[in-house]
Amino acid sequence: MFTTLPFALVILLLTFVRTQTLAIPPLFEFSDTAPIITVTALVIGFMLSGVMADHKEGERLPAEIACGLQAIEDCIQADAVHLSEHDLAALKQHYATLCQSVVSWLFNRENAEPIYGALRAIVLAQGTSPTFKVNGLRNIDTIRRSITRIDVIRRTDFIATGYVLLDVFVTLTLGLLVFANFKNEIAQYCIIGSISLVYVYMLRLIRDLDNPFDYEQDGSAGVSEVDHFPIMEALKRLGLQHD
């Protein structure tokens, strides 16, 4: 909200310059802008509902990855009696690589290829029992599906043409407000400031919600990002270090 205030202040400044400095007469009544304001609100609602669907789906994906990682570790512990010391050490190394790769990928330090490689290495590990392979493949498939889905959400925008339409209508609405006629000067600045603040805020919010996994490389997340605590807490329970 605070970072959106300057945009609203710019619109108010343009209005002040138009009325007080340049003395440009209004081009139409404020009531005439009602259809455009309404259409803009509808477009905002349509875009918001679309990105919120991906955002709600994204809230469960870190938990699914965390459950999959813990389940694979359980499979390793259960199958330890069937493995030689060398094979067990190799399998644990593949698992540690998987966990570290998940963290690095999650925090945008690298792509997802190391994760897929580590998952494949676990599947092809030497000496594991058929039961391990069946249970391990089930959990590996869960992790792979979640990783792939997050990658799709990260790398695609929700209806690019919709963003163009949204930008056009928000810009058009704010431009019309600057040149609209109001019966009261105080009402003029209050209405223009309020509508500008809300519309620009919603425009920026929609773009931010479109990628709920836009974490910083140090692991920090904005207010619109999905919380990654399920994965971090799972790694702590497993006794694995992460940066």
C-alpha positions, 0 to 999 in steps of 0.5 A: 500500500505504501509503495502504491501511494506515490502513483496515486499522488502523481495522479492527484498532482496531474489533476492539480496542474490541470485545474490550477496551473494550466487551467484546462477546463474539464472535458466531461462530467464525472458521472460520464466515466461510470461505465469505464470505471465499472468495466475496469473493475470487472476486468480487475475482478476477472484477472484477480480470480484467475491468479488467485486460483493458481495461488490457492493451488500453490499453497498446497504444493510446498506441503506435498513436496515436504511430505514426499521428502519425508516419505522417501527418507522413511523408505530409506530407513525401512530398507536399510536392513537390505542394503550394504553399507556402501549402497546405503551411504550412496543412497543417503548421498543421493537423498541429501543431494535431492534435498539441497537441490530442492532448496536451491531451486525453490530460492531461485538459485538454480533450475529444476534439472538437479532435482530430476537427476537426484530423483532418478538416482534414487530410483536407480540406486543399487541394492534396494528392495522391490518394496522400496522401489514401489513406495519410492516411485510413488513418492518420487512421482508426487515430488516430480509433479509438484516441482513441475507444477511450480515451475509452470506457475513460475514461468507462465503468466496468466493470460498475457492479453488479459494484462494488456487489457487491464493496463489499458483500462486502468490507464484510461480510467485514471486519465479520464478522472484527471479531466473529469468535472466534479461539483466539489473540489474536495470531493474531486481530490478524494475520489480521484485519490481513492480510485487511483490508489485502489486500481493501481494497488490491484494492478500491482497485486495481481502481477505479484500474485501471478508468481507466488513462488518469487522468493529471494535467493536468501529465502526471504518472501514477500507478503504475496508469496506462498510460505515455504515453511513446510519444506524448511521444517521438514528438513529440520526434522530430517536433521539436514542442513540448508542455507 
